[in-house]
């Protein structure tokens, strides 16, 4: 049985002292921390280790250089709030302003055990096999946390902004005391050198990679239930619970008030004093508070104390203050969103359904569904909305759209309504009607056969007949096509198909490039540098097919990407490369081109191009084979196993070859049957 505090008065007196939680700072030199970079190119090989150096060489030059930073922090023993946590690195050499993507390694004891002196690209957790000069992220292991803005200054510390790099949830979900961040600069290319812990000296003033946790502590209370900021609909909430770390005494305050660190002892009431709290500790809410008022704000506080280090045998009192955690929850009469609708990807004339779930103390009397911010017209005959009571104060609502068309394409969310008012909106879900987005025949102009993306010609491109192709000829000097803005949403996947006959090897020459500038939201298909490799890039990853491009020959290329980011590159009806990447960001793209790059340094395409098509879903292999054969004629797509004369069919000729060896025998000593 837990003992009460030695004196209530003593406890309250102690709690009136200054109670401020101290920030916790960990760099890669602490405990099991580590810092290193891995490489996958001709300069830094994928099987080599680059740990233990004074700096980390971090670089992303797509198709040429791929140097990825790995930093690991030991946060064992750290508790409390991870809000506003920041990542700090020290740039010793850079000289350019760039944005870096920061990924977190999903918690795993094996993956978090990577070693600074053994890590390579080929064994780095979160990296998949990729062609030299590139990298492929394993999205089952790495999660994009946000971005870090790196200035052009050198010999300077760069600290993340929690508004663009929110580390709180990632750190809070850690279970093994080790967290790894992966550092990847966004193009355009620039080489950066980041101080590693081995390079830090008093003389040079460098700083090792550092994790700053301003609201955390080394012990005390954490993991509140109800969670901080939660909205509670159970007005008979019976208890308050938290996780205790290294605390020998807990003092709990509670009350109906919006209290803070400066006034909680005035506005709240001492609820309990717990000597030697359990690892998971709970206190009951007194009956006089129940049922909880609604709507209302409730604040509860846990002060944590420990025996001083000078009293290891606990002869005195636990009067060494650890920290104070202040948490709030709210009661509400309005509905709460429990689950939001999911994306719907449908072909025209199919049915789409969106479902959301609300929690409501009073009956859910109405819901308002929105499409792109406007209420859905419920008077339409093919639109239906239902509300279903699920029990335990929960209600589901379903929006059904029958016979969908492109007019239904858009972002959908929902608001629940009861006698207390309206809920917050659910998260947005997208209905994408799967279809051909654009088709440029390129026979006499750059018009789009769908009428949406008619192109504008620049330079003086020719339209020529070359064999069976009526095509556009790009001179590689000033010919290209500019397209209208759009190409915003490829969450349902993507397909691009085209016929191409390149005339010269032009550096990073584009077939198409959709984006908002160089390195901003780009989706493109390109020659990889001056190689014969073909690269598809969504700026959430890339897939490259080696030796795919041939000069002065017509070739049919297709790239498909599923909603999961699975990519297949085809040439002349055959799959030549597969890979996985992240689907493009949802954003309207304003700088869109055929034959032109968003990067000024890249060459213009030189050659012929014909019949380029874009779809917002992945076409299947059979459809692509038909598209190829419609132009090239019948081709041998699959060779039958018994096709012995290589004519792509098992026929009498194959039987004749078999007959030549009819009754040949290998038995010994005889072949009597």
VENPETA-V241855 format. One record per residue. N is the residue number from 1. PHI is phi in whole degrees, -180 to 180 (* if undefined). PSI is psi in degrees with one decimal (none if undefined). D_CENTER is the distance of its C-alpha to the mean C-alpha in whole Angstrom. Layout:
# VENPETA-V241855
n={N,N}
phi={PHI,PHI}
psi={PSI,PSI}
d_center={D_CENTER,D_CENTER}
This chain:
# VENPETA-V241855
n={1,2,3,4,5,6,7,8,9,10,11,12,13,14,15,16,17,18,19,20,21,22,23,24,25,26,27,28,29,30,31,32,33,34,35,36,37,38,39,40,41,42,43,44,45,46,47,48,49,50,51,52,53,54,55,56,57,58,59,60,61,62,63,64,65,66,67,68,69,70,71,72,73,74,75,76,77,78,79,80,81,82,83,84,85,86,87,88,89,90,91,92,93,94,95,96,97,98,99,100,101,102,103,104,105,106,107,108,109,110,111,112,113,114,115,116,117,118,119,120,121,122,123,124,125,126,127,128,129,130,131,132,133,134,135,136,137,138,139,140,141,142,143,144,145,146,147,148,149,150,151,152,153,154,155,156,157,158,159,160,161,162,163,164,165,166,167,168,169,170,171,172,173,174,175,176,177,178,179,180,181,182,183,184,185,186,187,188,189,190,191,192,193,194,195,196,197,198,199,200,201,202,203,204,205,206,207,208,209,210,211,212,213,214,215,216,217,218,219,220,221,222,223,224,225,226,227,228,229,230,231,232,233,234,235,236,237,238,239,240,241,242,243,244,245,246,247,248,249,250,251,252,253,254,255,256,257,258,259,260,261,262,263,264,265,266,267,268,269,270,271,272,273,274,275,276,277,278,279,280,281,282,283,284,285,286,287,288,289,290,291,292,293,294,295,296,297,298,299,300,301,302,303,304,305,306,307,308,309,310,311,312,313,314,315,316,317,318,319,320,321,322,323,324,325,326,327,328,329,330,331,332,333,334,335,336,337,338,339,340,341,342,343,344,345,346,347,348,349,350,351,352,353,354,355,356,357,358,359,360,361,362,363,364,365,366,367,368,369,370,371,372,373,374,375,376,377,378,379,380,381,382,383,384,385,386,387,388,389,390,391,392,393,394,395,396,397,398,399,400,401,402,403,404,405,406,407,408,409,410,411,412,413,414,415,416,417,418,419,420,421,422,423,424,425,426,427,428,429,430,431,432,433,434,435,436,437,438,439,440,441,442,443,444,445,446,447,448,449,450,451,452,453,454,455,456,457,458,459,460,461,462,463,464,465,466,467,468,469,470,471,472,473,474,475,476,477,478,479,480,481,482,483,484,485,486,487,488,489,490,491,492,493,494,495,496,497,498,499,500,501,502,503,504,505,506,507,508,509,510,511,512,513,514,515,516,517,518,519,520,521,522,523,524,525,526,527,528,529,530,531,532,533,534,535,536,537,538,539,540,541,542,543,544,545,546,547,548,549,550,551,552,553,554,555,556,557,558,559,560,561,562,563,564,565,566,567,568,569,570,571,572,573,574,575,576,577,578,579,580,581,582,583,584,585,586,587,588,589,590,591,592,593,594,595,596,597,598,599,600,601,602,603,604,605,606,607,608,609,610,611,612,613,614,615,616,617,618,619,620,621,622,623,624,625,626,627,628,629,630,631,632,633,634,635,636,637,638,639,640,641,642,643,644,645,646,647,648,649,650,651,652,653,654,655,656,657,658,659,660,661,662,663,664,665,666,667,668,669,670,671,672,673}
phi={*,-69,-87,-72,-57,-55,-151,-56,-62,-62,-60,-66,-62,-61,-71,-82,-72,-65,-118,-132,-71,-92,-69,-116,-123,-129,-111,-71,-85,-85,54,-94,-63,-159,-146,-165,-131,-122,-131,-143,-159,-70,-94,-124,-73,-73,-103,-98,-102,-125,-85,89,-83,-72,-135,-107,-90,-115,-158,-135,-121,-50,87,-124,-130,-141,-120,-115,-89,-126,-130,-124,-119,-94,-111,-60,84,-89,-138,88,-75,-101,-60,65,-63,-132,-103,-123,-128,-118,-88,-91,-158,-163,82,-152,-82,-144,-106,-107,-85,-115,-107,-110,-82,-59,-53,-161,-60,-71,-63,-70,-88,-55,-104,-60,-98,-126,-70,-135,-59,-72,-118,-68,-64,96,-113,-110,-56,-150,-68,-57,88,-139,-145,-130,-87,-87,-72,-81,-118,-115,-125,-73,-95,154,-130,-123,-89,-109,-82,-81,-71,-117,51,-145,-83,-113,-118,-71,-102,-57,-71,-111,-139,-89,-95,-61,-66,-61,-69,-66,-83,-66,-121,-120,80,-129,-130,-119,-114,-113,-110,-136,-66,-80,-63,-71,-63,-161,-97,-121,-116,-114,-62,-99,-61,-70,-93,-81,-135,-65,-72,-87,71,-68,-127,-69,-50,-134,-111,-108,-121,-68,-111,-93,-153,-99,123,107,-98,-156,52,-70,-140,-64,-67,-61,85,-69,-104,-109,-107,-83,-76,-108,-51,-96,-154,-118,-130,-158,-100,-105,-130,57,-110,-104,-153,-128,-116,-113,-118,-157,174,-87,-168,-99,-99,-135,-64,-85,-127,-65,-72,-89,-88,-108,-114,-60,-99,-163,-124,-117,-87,57,-64,-71,-61,-112,-119,-137,-130,-75,-83,-57,-61,-68,-87,-104,-68,-63,-66,-146,-76,-160,-112,-120,-120,-135,-132,-122,-91,-118,-130,-142,-69,-65,-61,-74,-126,-65,-95,60,-80,-97,-121,-77,-110,-96,-70,-97,-170,-124,-110,-114,-127,-133,-140,-129,-102,-145,-89,-81,-63,-113,-77,-98,-146,-102,-68,-107,-58,-127,-117,-135,-79,-53,79,-82,-109,-114,-132,-116,-131,-129,-125,-122,-109,-147,-70,-112,-55,-76,-91,-160,-137,-124,-95,-122,-118,52,85,-113,-58,-69,-78,-76,-82,-66,-66,-103,-119,-140,-126,-125,-126,-127,-80,-99,94,54,66,-110,-136,-112,-132,-128,-102,-112,-120,-93,53,-66,-137,-60,-66,-87,-58,157,-101,-118,-145,-147,-123,-95,-130,-138,-63,-85,138,-107,-78,-69,-67,-69,-68,-77,-124,-109,-101,-115,-84,-73,-167,-78,-84,-157,-150,-102,-67,57,-93,-132,-161,-110,-71,-92,-66,-83,84,-94,-119,-64,-91,-110,-81,-122,78,-132,-66,-98,-113,-128,-105,-132,66,-87,-104,-97,-134,-96,-105,-98,-86,75,-110,-145,-89,-165,-120,-101,-111,-67,-69,149,50,-85,-130,-118,-63,-85,112,-165,-139,-126,-133,-169,-106,-141,-138,-68,-98,-139,-86,-114,-61,56,-66,-92,-83,-148,-148,-108,-177,-125,125,-70,75,-126,62,-77,-131,-151,-121,-150,-69,-85,62,-111,-87,-93,-86,-112,-119,-109,-133,-107,61,-125,137,-147,-132,-124,-102,-75,52,-90,-97,-121,-77,61,-134,-72,-135,-102,-113,-144,-129,-117,-136,-82,-63,-88,89,-80,-115,-129,-106,-115,-136,52,86,-119,-70,-118,-163,-126,-178,-133,-149,-85,-66,-62,-64,-78,-166,-69,-100,-107,-117,-125,-141,-112,78,-136,-100,-79,-98,-61,-75,-79,-76,-78,-68,-124,149,-102,-143,-145,56,-92,-129,-126,-120,-101,-157,-88,-69,-84,-64,-65,-63,-67,-63,-67,-60,-68,-70,-60,-102,-84,93,-60,-141,-84,-85,-129,-91,-61,-61,-99,-81,-84,-104,57,-110,70,-152,-88,-138,-63,-65,-67,-64,-63,-64,-65,-65,-61,-110,-62,65,-60,-132,-120,-71,-131,-94,-151,-117,-63,-102}
psi={130.4,144.3,145.2,162.1,150.7,-35.6,132.6,-42.6,-41.8,-45.7,-46.1,-38.7,-44.3,-39.9,-14.5,-5.3,172.6,122.8,95.6,123.7,138.7,143.0,156.5,130.9,126.7,130.3,177.8,-7.5,-9.0,133.0,-123.2,19.0,159.2,155.1,137.8,170.0,156.7,153.6,151.4,71.3,-174.9,-17.9,-39.4,101.9,154.6,-13.8,3.5,148.7,136.9,29.3,161.6,-3.5,169.8,-28.4,163.3,126.6,106.4,125.8,139.7,98.5,90.1,125.7,-10.5,-55.2,136.8,97.5,118.3,132.3,139.9,124.9,135.6,134.9,139.9,107.5,23.8,139.5,-4.8,134.6,-176.7,-165.0,137.8,11.8,141.7,19.8,147.0,147.0,132.3,132.0,161.5,116.4,116.2,-23.5,132.2,-72.7,15.3,145.2,125.6,160.5,131.1,139.7,132.8,119.4,150.3,138.9,118.3,136.7,121.3,126.5,-39.1,-49.3,-39.8,-10.2,9.9,144.4,138.4,-33.9,5.6,-13.8,135.6,171.6,-41.4,-18.4,5.6,129.1,131.2,-2.6,138.1,161.9,139.1,159.6,155.8,136.6,3.1,176.6,155.2,126.0,134.2,102.3,-7.2,-12.7,-28.3,140.6,132.5,120.1,-27.0,-157.2,156.7,126.1,118.3,123.4,175.7,-7.2,153.3,163.8,53.7,145.9,135.1,125.3,134.9,156.1,120.3,-20.3,-28.8,-13.3,88.1,107.9,-5.2,-51.2,-41.1,-45.9,-38.0,-30.7,-0.9,139.4,-12.2,7.4,7.2,131.2,136.0,134.2,140.4,128.9,120.3,109.9,143.6,148.2,165.3,162.5,139.5,142.5,129.9,144.4,124.5,133.5,130.6,165.3,-29.8,-19.5,-2.6,124.8,163.5,-31.6,-42.8,-16.0,12.5,163.9,135.1,155.4,133.5,141.7,120.4,122.3,87.5,-21.4,9.7,175.2,166.3,68.5,169.0,-154.5,145.4,177.7,60.7,152.0,111.1,151.3,152.8,127.5,2.0,152.3,126.0,131.2,-11.2,98.9,-5.4,33.0,126.2,-24.7,163.9,132.1,155.2,170.3,132.2,133.7,118.7,30.5,138.0,-10.6,136.4,132.9,125.4,131.7,151.8,149.8,165.7,92.3,157.0,82.3,161.0,-173.3,-26.2,-25.6,3.6,-29.9,-17.7,-39.3,-22.9,169.6,134.7,124.0,-38.3,151.9,118.5,117.5,130.8,61.1,150.8,167.7,-42.4,115.8,144.3,148.5,142.5,148.0,124.9,148.1,-27.6,-15.7,-11.3,145.0,151.8,143.3,154.3,137.2,148.4,161.1,130.4,136.6,137.8,147.6,138.9,115.3,134.6,133.3,157.4,159.9,139.2,156.4,-24.5,-5.8,63.6,-22.9,3.3,46.7,-28.4,-135.9,152.2,77.9,18.2,107.8,132.7,-62.6,172.8,128.1,126.8,121.9,152.4,150.3,163.7,142.9,147.0,142.8,-19.8,157.0,151.7,140.6,122.4,-43.2,146.5,161.7,160.0,155.0,149.3,124.6,111.2,148.8,157.2,141.2,-4.6,177.1,134.5,141.6,132.2,135.3,134.8,154.4,134.5,152.9,132.0,128.7,-32.3,163.7,139.0,109.2,-22.6,160.2,151.9,115.0,140.4,143.9,116.7,41.1,-2.9,139.3,137.5,136.5,105.5,-8.0,-10.7,136.8,-21.1,19.2,131.5,138.4,131.4,153.3,129.7,129.4,125.2,-12.4,164.7,38.3,19.7,145.4,141.4,149.5,140.5,129.8,121.8,128.3,111.9,153.8,53.5,151.1,-179.7,-23.0,-22.7,-9.2,134.1,-172.0,129.1,137.5,177.8,147.9,133.6,148.4,133.6,-170.1,-22.3,-16.7,-156.8,146.8,171.7,158.0,150.9,171.1,154.4,140.1,150.5,136.2,117.2,118.1,116.0,127.2,173.4,123.9,-37.0,151.8,106.7,105.2,-31.2,35.3,-40.9,-11.0,-172.7,28.9,146.9,127.3,-18.7,-13.9,1.1,-41.1,52.9,130.8,157.6,127.2,137.9,149.5,-153.9,66.1,146.6,151.7,119.8,160.8,123.6,99.7,-126.7,1.9,128.0,111.8,164.7,134.8,119.3,129.7,-5.5,5.3,-58.5,12.4,128.7,173.1,129.0,135.2,158.0,168.1,156.7,-140.0,47.8,-37.4,110.4,30.5,-26.7,-0.9,-171.0,150.3,136.4,136.9,149.8,160.0,134.3,146.6,82.2,142.4,-32.0,163.1,105.8,131.8,115.4,32.7,131.7,144.0,-48.2,157.1,113.2,128.9,-165.3,31.3,-177.0,116.3,21.2,103.7,29.6,144.6,119.0,158.8,126.7,156.6,136.9,99.1,-129.0,21.4,178.6,14.3,146.4,124.5,131.9,126.5,128.3,3.4,14.2,24.8,167.9,156.9,133.2,131.6,119.0,143.9,41.5,-27.7,132.2,135.3,144.7,27.4,140.9,131.5,142.2,117.9,143.8,142.1,127.2,143.9,124.5,172.0,-21.0,-2.8,13.0,125.1,140.0,130.8,130.2,148.1,124.5,42.8,0.2,141.6,127.3,-10.6,141.4,161.6,178.9,138.7,177.0,140.1,155.5,153.0,142.9,109.6,143.7,127.4,128.4,-16.6,93.2,132.6,154.4,128.5,4.7,145.0,157.4,-8.6,124.4,-32.4,-15.7,148.6,155.6,151.9,138.3,114.1,-165.7,149.7,140.4,140.2,60.0,128.6,145.4,130.0,156.4,29.6,170.2,115.9,150.7,166.4,-34.8,-42.0,-42.0,-36.6,-38.9,-41.7,-40.1,-47.6,-25.5,-27.3,-47.1,-15.9,177.1,139.8,159.9,99.0,-39.8,129.4,117.4,149.0,-36.5,18.9,89.9,-21.7,13.8,38.9,14.7,19.0,143.7,111.3,-166.3,-27.9,-39.0,-37.0,-38.4,-39.2,-41.0,-39.1,-27.5,-25.5,17.8,131.3,13.8,142.9,142.4,8.8,153.6,133.5,-7.3,174.7,28.3,129.2,none}
d_center={48,46,49,49,48,52,53,51,52,51,47,47,49,46,44,45,45,42,39,36,33,32,29,28,27,26,26,25,29,29,29,27,25,24,23,23,21,21,22,22,25,28,29,27,27,24,27,28,27,27,27,30,30,31,28,24,24,21,20,18,21,19,22,24,23,20,20,17,18,18,19,20,22,24,24,26,29,26,26,26,24,21,20,20,20,19,19,22,22,26,26,29,29,26,28,26,23,20,16,14,10,10,9,10,12,12,16,18,22,22,19,19,23,22,25,26,28,27,24,23,20,22,21,19,16,13,14,16,19,19,22,23,22,18,16,13,10,11,7,10,11,8,5,4,7,9,12,15,18,21,24,27,29,30,31,29,26,23,22,18,18,17,16,14,13,13,14,16,14,13,16,18,17,18,21,23,23,21,17,16,14,13,14,14,15,15,18,21,22,23,24,24,26,24,27,27,29,32,32,33,37,39,40,37,35,32,29,27,23,23,21,23,23,26,26,26,29,31,32,33,31,27,25,28,28,28,25,25,25,25,27,30,32,34,37,39,36,38,37,34,32,31,30,33,32,36,37,41,42,40,41,39,40,39,40,39,38,36,37,35,36,39,41,40,43,45,43,42,44,44,43,43,44,43,44,42,39,37,34,33,35,36,39,40,40,44,46,47,43,43,42,39,40,38,36,36,34,35,34,35,35,35,37,37,40,41,44,45,45,48,49,47,50,49,53,52,49,45,46,43,40,37,35,34,31,32,30,30,30,31,33,33,35,32,30,26,23,23,20,19,19,17,16,19,20,24,26,29,32,29,29,26,25,23,24,23,25,27,29,32,35,37,37,34,37,34,31,30,27,26,25,23,25,28,30,30,34,35,38,37,38,35,33,33,32,33,33,33,34,33,35,34,34,31,31,28,29,28,28,29,29,32,32,29,29,27,29,27,23,21,19,21,21,24,27,29,33,35,38,37,35,31,28,25,23,20,17,17,16,17,20,20,23,23,25,26,25,27,30,32,35,36,40,42,39,35,35,32,34,32,33,30,29,32,32,34,36,37,39,42,40,42,42,44,45,44,45,44,41,41,39,38,39,37,39,36,38,37,36,33,32,30,28,28,24,22,20,17,15,14,12,16,16,18,21,23,27,30,33,33,36,35,38,37,34,33,30,27,28,26,27,24,22,20,19,20,21,21,17,16,14,16,16,19,22,24,26,25,27,31,30,30,27,25,21,18,16,13,12,8,11,14,17,21,24,27,30,29,31,35,37,40,39,37,34,32,28,25,22,20,16,16,13,12,11,15,17,21,23,26,30,33,32,30,27,27,23,20,17,13,10,7,9,10,10,12,15,19,19,23,24,24,26,28,30,28,25,24,25,28,29,28,31,32,32,36,37,37,34,35,33,29,28,24,23,20,20,20,24,26,28,31,30,30,33,35,33,34,38,39,39,40,42,42,40,40,37,37,40,42,43,47,47,49,51,47,48,45,47,49,52,56,55,53,56,58,56,56,60,61,60,61,63,62,63,62,64,66,69,69,68,70,68}
